[in-house]
Amino acid sequence: MNYNIVVIISIIICAIISLLLSYYGVLLLLDENSNLFKISQLVIAIVSMTTFYAPIKHLLLKYMNVDKSESENIND
């Protein structure tokens, strides 16, 4: 499998995790009609995306045995 495909898959997985975590995490603390709801949801989504992206990408690369050097087109 190509390195770029693994990166896209890890971004999609992180986006789904961040969406669920930010929505339900903020919903526990704030009402959905609150003015602070969307801002805090955005902050939690950004923090969770940056937190979960690297470990998920590393696990997928390790599980799928993909080398970064294999996917680059080096014409030497």
C-alpha positions in Angstrom: 0.0 0.0 0.0 1.2 3.5 -0.8 2.4 5.9 1.9 0.0 8.6 0.7 -2.9 6.3 1.1 -1.9 5.5 4.7 -1.6 9.2 5.5 -5.1 9.8 4.1 -6.6 6.9 6.1 -4.9 8.2 9.3 -6.3 11.7 8.7 -9.8 10.3 8.2 -9.6 8.2 11.3 -8.3 11.2 13.3 -11.0 13.4 12.0 -13.7 11.0 13.0 -12.2 10.6 16.5 -11.8 14.4 16.9 -15.4 15.0 15.7 -16.9 12.6 18.2 -14.6 13.6 21.1 -15.0 17.3 20.6 -18.8 17.2 20.2 -19.6 14.9 23.1 -16.9 16.2 25.3 -18.1 19.8 25.0 -21.7 18.6 25.3 -21.0 17.2 28.7 -19.8 20.7 29.9 -21.9 23.2 27.9 -25.3 23.5 26.4 -25.6 23.2 22.7 -27.2 26.7 22.5 -24.3 28.3 24.4 -22.1 30.8 22.6 -19.0 29.1 23.8 -20.0 25.7 22.4 -18.6 26.1 18.9 -15.4 27.8 20.0 -14.6 25.1 22.6 -15.5 22.4 20.2 -13.1 23.8 17.6 -10.3 24.0 20.2 -10.8 20.4 21.4 -11.0 19.2 17.8 -7.6 20.9 16.9 -5.9 19.6 20.0 -7.2 16.0 19.5 -6.2 16.0 15.8 -2.7 17.0 16.6 -2.5 14.5 19.5 -3.9 11.5 17.7 -2.5 11.9 14.2 1.1 10.9 14.7 0.5 7.7 16.8 -2.3 6.5 14.4 -0.1 7.1 11.4 2.8 5.3 13.1 0.7 2.3 13.9 -0.8 2.1 10.4 2.7 2.3 8.8 4.0 -0.4 11.2 0.9 -2.6 10.6 0.9 -2.2 6.8 4.7 -2.5 6.4 5.0 0.6 4.3 8.4 2.3 3.9 8.4 6.0 3.2 11.3 5.6 0.7 9.3 3.0 -1.3 6.5 5.5 -2.2 8.8 8.4 -3.2 9.6 8.5 -6.9 13.3 9.0 -6.9 14.7 9.0 -10.4 18.5 8.5 -10.0 
